[in-house]
Amino acid sequence: MIDRRSAGVVGRAIGDKCEDDGVPVTGLAEMFELAPNFMTMLSGPEHRFVQANPAYLRLVSREAVVGRTVREVLPELVDQGIMVILDRVYETGEPFTATELPVLIHVDGRVKEHFISFVYQPVHSAAGAVCGIAVHGMDVTDHVRARRAIEKREAYYESLLAHSDDKMNVMAPDGTILYESASVERLLGWIGSELIGTSAFDLIHPEDAPAVRD
């Protein structure tokens, strides 16, 4: 989970000050390079790369980024509103947090969609002015796609149950109804949603209930 608190810690670790020429100072270089999450440091209002760890380079499928601006390295981000966000963080000094943001990266003529959770954390000079932006995030593409696949499969089965002519339900061991298909209304006249949470044994004739419980 990437949040502003963790991003603040990262921001202070990899670039909590600027040198006299306005370039953010990076520290804890080994942590920066080996971190499984992507990290990069941007300098100045043009957002020039000062450092980018291997995880970031893998994400954007680029190699030589240091010394170049984000706009030069990833021009496809302009139309996706990313540059506007970077400009706002630099101008206001306010962090920006995104969760599962879809981003399109151009690689060898192909477009790859990634979902990323990240924070843009402003880095300040000794005088308090913003001199750069520390970027810390995770590529959650696999997680998002897996969740969406599960949701799609669940929606499919729910649709099958909802339109089935057979009555289907799911009960807890004690007989509590957890799910009731819509067909129960067509077949028996009961409203399925009203049965959720009730006991199936209450729907059985009192004389038959002991046999059913056994």
N, C-alpha and C positions, 0 to 999 in steps of 0.2 A: 504494500500500500504506500503510495507516494503522497505525502501531504506537505503543507507549508512548514510544519515544525521540522520534519526530517530534511526538507530541502534547505531550511535555514542552517542546519548543522552541516550539511554538505557544502553549502555556500561558504560557510566560515572555514571549512577544512580545505577546500580547493581554491579559494580565492576570496579572502576576506579584506583585501586592501589593494590599492593600486600603487604602482611605482610612479615616480615623478613624471614619466612620459604618458601616464594614463593607462598603461597596460596592467590588467589584473595580475597579481602575483599568485602563482599556484604552489600549493604545498601538498604534502603527503602523496608524492608522485606515485609511489608503489600502489597505494590504495586506489588511486585514480586509474592506473593502468589495468589492475587486476579485478576491479569491481565487476560483478556480473551485470549490474544495471548500466545503462548508458549514461555517460557524463561528458559534458563539453563546456568550455569556457569561451565566452564571446566578449570582445572588447570594443568599446566605443559605440557611437550612435549608428555606425554602419554595420555593426554586429560581425566583426571580424574574428575568425577562429584563432584562439591562442593555444588551445589544446583540445584534443578529442580522444577519448579512450577507444580501445578496440571494439567494445560493444556498440559504440555509436557508429563507428566506421562500418561495421557489419550491417547495422540498421539501414544506413543510407546507401550502402554499396558503393562507397567512395574510398579513395586512398589518400590523396594529397589534398588536405583541407586547410591546414595551418597556414595563416597568413592571408587567406582568402575570405571573402565575405559570404554570409549565408546565401545572399541573393546570387552570387557567382556560382557557388557550389550546387545549390538546390533551387534553381529558378522556378521549378514547378510549385514551390511553396507559396509563391507570390499570389497566385489566383486562389489559393486555399485559405487565405487570410492569416497565415502564420506571421508574415512580416508586420502586419498591422498590430498583432499581439506583442511581438518583440519591441516594436516602437513604443507601444503604450507602457510596457514594463520599464523601459529605459527612461521614458519621459516622466512617469509618475512615481517611480520607485516602489510600486506595489507589485508583489509576486502574482503570478498567474498559475493556476492549477487546472489541469485537465484530466479527465478520467475516460479511458477507452475512446480517445479521439481518433476518428478515421483520417489517415494521411496517405496520400498517393505519392509514391516514389518512382521516378523514372529510371529504369536500368536497361541499358542496351536496347533502347527502342521499345521496351515493354513497360507496362505500368503495374507496379506491385502495391496492393493495398495493405497497410499496416494499421493496427489499432494500438495506440500508445497512451500510457498514463504518465504524466510528467509535471514538473514544476519549473517555471522560469523564475529564478531567484536573483533579484538585483544585487550587484556588488558595489559597495560604496568606497569612496576615497576617504582619507583621513579628515578631509574637510566636510564630508557628508554627502558629496555629490556622487551620483551614479556614474560608474566608470565601465561597467560591463554587466554581463548576465551569466550566472551559473545555471547550467541545464542538467537536471537529474531526472531520470525516468526509467520506465520499463516497457519493453515490447510485449504487449499482452494479446497479440494476434491469435496465437493458438488457443488461449483461454476463451477469448470471445467467440471464435469459430466453434469450439467444442460446445460451449453453452448454447449457442444458437442452434446447433444441430440437435441437441437434446430438446430444446424448446419446440423445434419444428416437428420432431418425432412425437412429443407429447401432444402437440396440437392435432397431429394426424390421428392418433389413437382416440383422443377426446372427440374428434369429429366422427369417427367410426361408431363410438359408443352412443353419441348423441343422436345419430340417425339410424341406429339399429332397431329392427322390429322386435328384438329379444330384450327382455328385462335383464339388466345386469346391475349388480351392486357390489360394493366392497364393505366388509364388516370387520370390526375389531374382534378379538377373541371373546369379549364379553357381550357381543351382539350389537354394539353401537354401530350405527350406519355411518360410514365415512364417505361413501359415494353412492349415488343412485342415478341411473341413466334416465334420460328424458322419456324413454318409452314407457316408464311406469305410469305416466299420466294417461297415455293412450290405452294401455292395457287394463289398468286398475282404477284410474281416476284420481290417483294421488299426485300431489305436486312433489317432484323429486327433491327440490331444494328445501322443502319443509320437513323432509324426513331425515336430513343430515343432522347427526347428533342425537337422534332418538334411538330407542332400542328396537331392534327387529322383532324381539319377542313380544312387544306390545301390539304387534300387528297380527299375531297368531291367536287363534281361538283359544280361550283359557283351557279347554279340555285337551288341546293338542300341544300346548306349551311344554309340559313336562317331558314328553317324548322327544320333542325337538331339542330341548336343552341337553338331554342325555346323548 
